[in-house]
């Protein structure tokens, strides 16, 4: 198994920022999958993609809130 190289960024919030970015990127990407499923008439798959998209949206919002709180504590 190939291990991913360590990040050159040592900031303690790096993983949080990266996870938020990934969640937000998935929201956008899932919109394409939803459109593809709907174009094929596959409402079951489109609904499932929407559920994943909603979960990513919630995770992104929670992560942004957590990051904001951490930044305020650090700069407070």
ZARO-234496 format. One record per residue: residue number from 1; residue in three letters; x, y, z of N, C-alpha, C in turn. Coordinates in Angstrom, 2 decimals. Atoms other than C-alpha are relative to their C-alpha. Layout:
<rs>
+------+------+---------+---------+---------+---------+---------+---------+---------+---------+---------+
| resi | resn |     n_X |     n_Y |     n_Z |    ca_X |    ca_Y |    ca_Z |     c_X |     c_Y |     c_Z |
+------+------+---------+---------+---------+---------+---------+---------+---------+---------+---------+
|  NUM |  Ala |       X |       Y |       Z |       X |       Y |       Z |       X |       Y |       Z |
...
+------+------+---------+---------+---------+---------+---------+---------+---------+---------+---------+
</rs>
This chain:
<rs>
+------+------+---------+---------+---------+---------+---------+---------+---------+---------+---------+
| resi | resn |     n_X |     n_Y |     n_Z |    ca_X |    ca_Y |    ca_Z |     c_X |     c_Y |     c_Z |
+------+------+---------+---------+---------+---------+---------+---------+---------+---------+---------+
|    1 |  Unk |    0.85 |   -1.18 |    0.00 |    0.00 |    0.00 |    0.00 |    0.89 |    1.24 |    0.00 |
|    2 |  Unk |   -0.78 |   -1.23 |    0.10 |    1.36 |    3.41 |   -0.96 |   -0.55 |    1.01 |    1.00 |
|    3 |  Unk |    0.41 |   -0.99 |   -0.99 |    1.28 |    5.92 |    1.83 |    0.11 |    1.40 |   -0.61 |
|    4 |  Unk |   -0.01 |   -1.37 |    0.49 |    0.36 |    9.49 |    0.94 |    1.08 |    0.78 |    0.74 |
|    5 |  Unk |   -1.05 |   -0.76 |   -0.69 |    3.25 |   11.86 |    1.66 |   -0.60 |    0.97 |    1.01 |
|    6 |  Unk |    0.44 |   -0.93 |   -1.03 |    2.98 |   14.02 |    4.73 |   -0.17 |    1.39 |   -0.60 |
|    7 |  Unk |    0.24 |   -1.36 |    0.48 |    1.59 |   17.48 |    4.16 |    1.13 |    0.91 |    0.43 |
|    8 |  Unk |   -1.02 |   -0.97 |   -0.40 |    4.16 |   20.26 |    4.11 |   -0.58 |    1.05 |    0.94 |
|    9 |  Unk |    0.68 |   -0.97 |   -0.86 |    1.57 |   22.33 |    5.99 |   -0.17 |   -0.62 |    1.39 |
|   10 |  Unk |    0.05 |    0.54 |   -1.36 |    1.86 |   21.83 |    9.74 |   -1.08 |    0.67 |    0.85 |
|   11 |  Unk |    1.06 |   -0.69 |   -0.74 |   -1.03 |   24.10 |   10.73 |   -0.99 |   -1.02 |    0.55 |
|   12 |  Unk |    0.89 |    0.98 |   -0.62 |   -3.31 |   22.27 |   13.14 |   -1.39 |   -0.02 |   -0.61 |
|   13 |  Unk |    1.31 |   -0.05 |    0.63 |   -6.38 |   23.34 |   11.17 |    0.01 |   -0.49 |   -1.45 |
|   14 |  Unk |   -0.12 |    0.40 |    1.40 |   -5.11 |   22.03 |    7.83 |   -0.98 |   -1.11 |   -0.35 |
|   15 |  Unk |    0.89 |    1.12 |    0.30 |   -7.05 |   18.75 |    7.97 |   -1.46 |    0.45 |   -0.02 |
|   16 |  Unk |    1.37 |   -0.52 |   -0.05 |  -10.23 |   20.61 |    8.92 |   -0.30 |    0.79 |   -1.27 |
|   17 |  Unk |    0.19 |   -0.81 |    1.21 |   -9.82 |   23.08 |    6.06 |   -0.12 |   -0.91 |   -1.22 |
|   18 |  Unk |    0.02 |    0.92 |    1.14 |   -9.11 |   20.26 |    3.63 |   -1.32 |   -0.79 |   -0.04 |
|   19 |  Unk |    1.26 |    0.75 |   -0.04 |  -12.17 |   18.27 |    4.77 |   -1.17 |    0.88 |   -0.41 |
|   20 |  Unk |    1.06 |   -0.93 |    0.41 |  -14.41 |   21.33 |    4.37 |    0.05 |    0.20 |   -1.52 |
|   21 |  Unk |   -0.16 |   -0.19 |    1.44 |  -13.00 |   21.92 |    0.89 |   -0.51 |   -1.21 |   -0.77 |
|   22 |  Unk |    0.44 |    1.22 |    0.67 |  -13.64 |   18.30 |   -0.07 |   -1.53 |   -0.13 |    0.04 |
|   23 |  Unk |    1.46 |    0.06 |   -0.11 |  -17.23 |   18.43 |    1.23 |   -0.66 |    0.94 |   -0.98 |
|   24 |  Unk |    0.57 |   -0.98 |    0.91 |  -17.95 |   21.59 |   -0.75 |    0.21 |   -0.39 |   -1.46 |
|   25 |  Unk |   -0.26 |    0.46 |    1.36 |  -16.33 |   20.16 |   -3.87 |   -0.95 |   -1.14 |   -0.37 |
|   26 |  Unk |    0.90 |    1.12 |    0.27 |  -18.46 |   17.01 |   -3.58 |   -1.42 |    0.49 |   -0.27 |
|   27 |  Unk |    1.34 |   -0.56 |    0.25 |  -21.63 |   19.13 |   -3.42 |   -0.12 |    0.37 |   -1.47 |
|   28 |  Unk |    0.00 |   -0.44 |    1.39 |  -20.74 |   20.64 |   -6.79 |    0.05 |   -1.20 |   -0.95 |
|   29 |  Unk |   -0.14 |    1.16 |    0.88 |  -19.69 |   17.31 |   -8.34 |   -1.27 |   -0.84 |   -0.03 |
|   30 |  Unk |    1.22 |    0.78 |   -0.05 |  -22.83 |   15.54 |   -7.17 |   -1.11 |    0.62 |   -0.83 |
|   31 |  Unk |    1.01 |   -0.63 |    0.84 |  -24.92 |   18.12 |   -9.02 |    0.08 |   -0.54 |   -1.43 |
|   32 |  Unk |   -0.18 |    0.59 |    1.32 |  -23.47 |   16.73 |  -12.24 |   -0.56 |   -1.42 |   -0.03 |
|   33 |  Unk |    0.52 |    1.38 |   -0.07 |  -24.29 |   13.16 |  -11.15 |   -1.52 |    0.00 |    0.05 |
|   34 |  Unk |    1.46 |   -0.10 |   -0.08 |  -27.85 |   14.20 |  -10.29 |   -0.59 |    0.29 |   -1.38 |
|   35 |  Unk |    0.48 |   -0.34 |    1.35 |  -28.32 |   15.79 |  -13.71 |    0.12 |   -1.19 |   -0.95 |
|   36 |  Unk |   -0.18 |    1.18 |    0.84 |  -26.92 |   12.68 |  -15.42 |   -1.07 |   -1.05 |    0.29 |
|   37 |  Unk |    1.01 |    1.00 |   -0.38 |  -29.25 |   10.37 |  -13.47 |   -1.39 |    0.43 |   -0.47 |
|   38 |  Unk |    1.32 |   -0.49 |    0.44 |  -32.26 |   12.56 |  -14.20 |   -0.14 |   -0.07 |   -1.52 |
|   39 |  Unk |    0.05 |    0.08 |    1.47 |  -31.38 |   12.69 |  -17.90 |   -0.28 |   -1.42 |   -0.46 |
|   40 |  Unk |    0.25 |    1.41 |    0.33 |  -31.49 |    8.88 |  -17.90 |   -1.33 |   -0.49 |    0.59 |
|   41 |  Unk |    1.27 |    0.39 |   -0.60 |  -34.79 |    8.88 |  -15.99 |    0.15 |   -0.84 |    1.26 |
|   42 |  Unk |   -0.26 |    0.82 |   -1.19 |  -33.20 |    7.23 |  -12.94 |   -0.21 |    0.85 |    1.26 |
|   43 |  Unk |    0.33 |   -0.84 |   -1.17 |  -34.99 |    9.04 |  -10.12 |    0.52 |   -0.59 |    1.30 |
|   44 |  Unk |   -0.52 |    0.63 |   -1.21 |  -33.87 |    6.51 |   -7.54 |    1.45 |    0.42 |    0.24 |
|   45 |  Unk |   -1.40 |   -0.39 |   -0.12 |  -30.21 |    7.25 |   -8.22 |    0.14 |    1.50 |    0.26 |
|   46 |  Unk |   -0.05 |   -1.45 |   -0.22 |  -30.82 |   11.01 |   -8.43 |   -0.35 |    0.34 |    1.45 |
|   47 |  Unk |    0.38 |   -0.22 |   -1.40 |  -32.53 |   10.90 |   -5.02 |    1.12 |   -0.39 |    0.93 |
|   48 |  Unk |   -1.12 |    0.44 |   -0.84 |  -29.64 |    8.96 |   -3.53 |    1.15 |    1.00 |   -0.05 |
|   49 |  Unk |   -1.05 |   -1.02 |    0.14 |  -27.13 |   11.47 |   -4.92 |   -0.38 |    1.26 |    0.77 |
|   50 |  Unk |    0.43 |   -1.19 |   -0.75 |  -29.22 |   14.30 |   -3.41 |    0.20 |   -0.19 |    1.50 |
|   51 |  Unk |   -0.21 |    0.28 |   -1.43 |  -29.05 |   12.63 |    0.00 |    1.48 |    0.15 |    0.35 |
|   52 |  Unk |   -1.44 |   -0.14 |   -0.23 |  -25.27 |   12.41 |   -0.26 |    0.38 |    1.48 |   -0.06 |
|   53 |  Unk |   -0.27 |   -1.43 |    0.14 |  -25.17 |   16.02 |   -1.44 |   -0.43 |    0.76 |    1.25 |
|   54 |  Unk |    0.49 |   -0.65 |   -1.21 |  -27.24 |   17.10 |    1.56 |    0.92 |   -0.28 |    1.18 |
|   55 |  Unk |   -0.93 |    0.34 |   -1.07 |  -24.92 |   15.23 |    3.93 |    1.31 |    0.79 |   -0.13 |
|   56 |  Unk |   -1.21 |   -0.78 |    0.23 |  -21.91 |   16.95 |    2.34 |   -0.23 |    1.47 |    0.32 |
|   57 |  Unk |    0.33 |   -1.39 |   -0.30 |  -23.65 |   20.32 |    2.64 |    0.01 |    0.21 |    1.52 |
|   58 |  Unk |    0.02 |   -0.10 |   -1.47 |  -24.27 |   19.71 |    6.36 |    1.42 |   -0.07 |    0.57 |
|   59 |  Unk |   -1.38 |    0.15 |   -0.48 |  -20.68 |   18.56 |    6.90 |    0.81 |    1.25 |   -0.31 |
|   60 |  Unk |   -0.71 |   -1.22 |    0.38 |  -19.35 |   21.59 |    5.03 |   -0.36 |    1.16 |    0.91 |
|   61 |  Unk |    0.44 |   -1.08 |   -0.89 |  -21.44 |   23.98 |    7.12 |    0.52 |   -0.19 |    1.42 |
|   62 |  Unk |   -0.52 |    0.28 |   -1.33 |  -20.43 |   22.28 |   10.36 |    1.50 |    0.28 |    0.06 |
|   63 |  Unk |   -1.44 |   -0.24 |    0.04 |  -16.78 |   22.40 |    9.35 |    0.33 |    1.47 |   -0.06 |
|   64 |  Unk |   -0.23 |   -1.44 |    0.07 |  -16.96 |   26.08 |    8.42 |   -0.24 |    0.66 |    1.35 |
|   65 |  Unk |    0.31 |   -0.54 |   -1.33 |  -18.56 |   26.85 |   11.79 |    1.13 |   -0.34 |    0.98 |
|   66 |  Unk |   -1.08 |    0.43 |   -0.88 |  -15.91 |   24.85 |   13.62 |    1.27 |    0.79 |   -0.27 |
|   67 |  Unk |   -1.20 |   -0.75 |    0.36 |  -13.12 |   26.58 |   11.72 |   -0.10 |    1.45 |    0.46 |
|   68 |  Unk |    0.19 |   -1.37 |   -0.43 |  -14.57 |   30.01 |   12.41 |    0.18 |    0.14 |    1.51 |
|   69 |  Unk |   -0.14 |   -0.03 |   -1.45 |  -14.82 |   29.26 |   16.14 |    1.46 |   -0.16 |    0.42 |
|   70 |  Unk |   -1.42 |    0.21 |   -0.33 |  -11.24 |   27.99 |   16.23 |    0.83 |    1.24 |   -0.33 |
|   71 |  Unk |   -0.75 |   -1.19 |    0.39 |   -9.93 |   31.03 |   14.37 |   -0.27 |    1.15 |    0.97 |
|   72 |  Unk |    0.34 |   -1.05 |   -0.95 |  -11.78 |   33.37 |   16.73 |    0.70 |   -0.23 |    1.34 |
|   73 |  Unk |   -0.70 |    0.31 |   -1.27 |  -10.31 |   31.59 |   19.79 |    1.49 |    0.31 |   -0.12 |
|   74 |  Unk |   -1.42 |   -0.22 |    0.20 |   -6.83 |   31.78 |   18.32 |    0.35 |    1.48 |   -0.12 |
|   75 |  Unk |   -0.27 |   -1.43 |    0.21 |   -7.14 |   35.47 |   17.46 |   -0.64 |    0.87 |    1.07 |
|   76 |  Unk |    0.74 |   -0.74 |   -1.02 |   -9.22 |   36.44 |   20.50 |    0.85 |    0.44 |    1.10 |
+------+------+---------+---------+---------+---------+---------+---------+---------+---------+---------+
</rs>
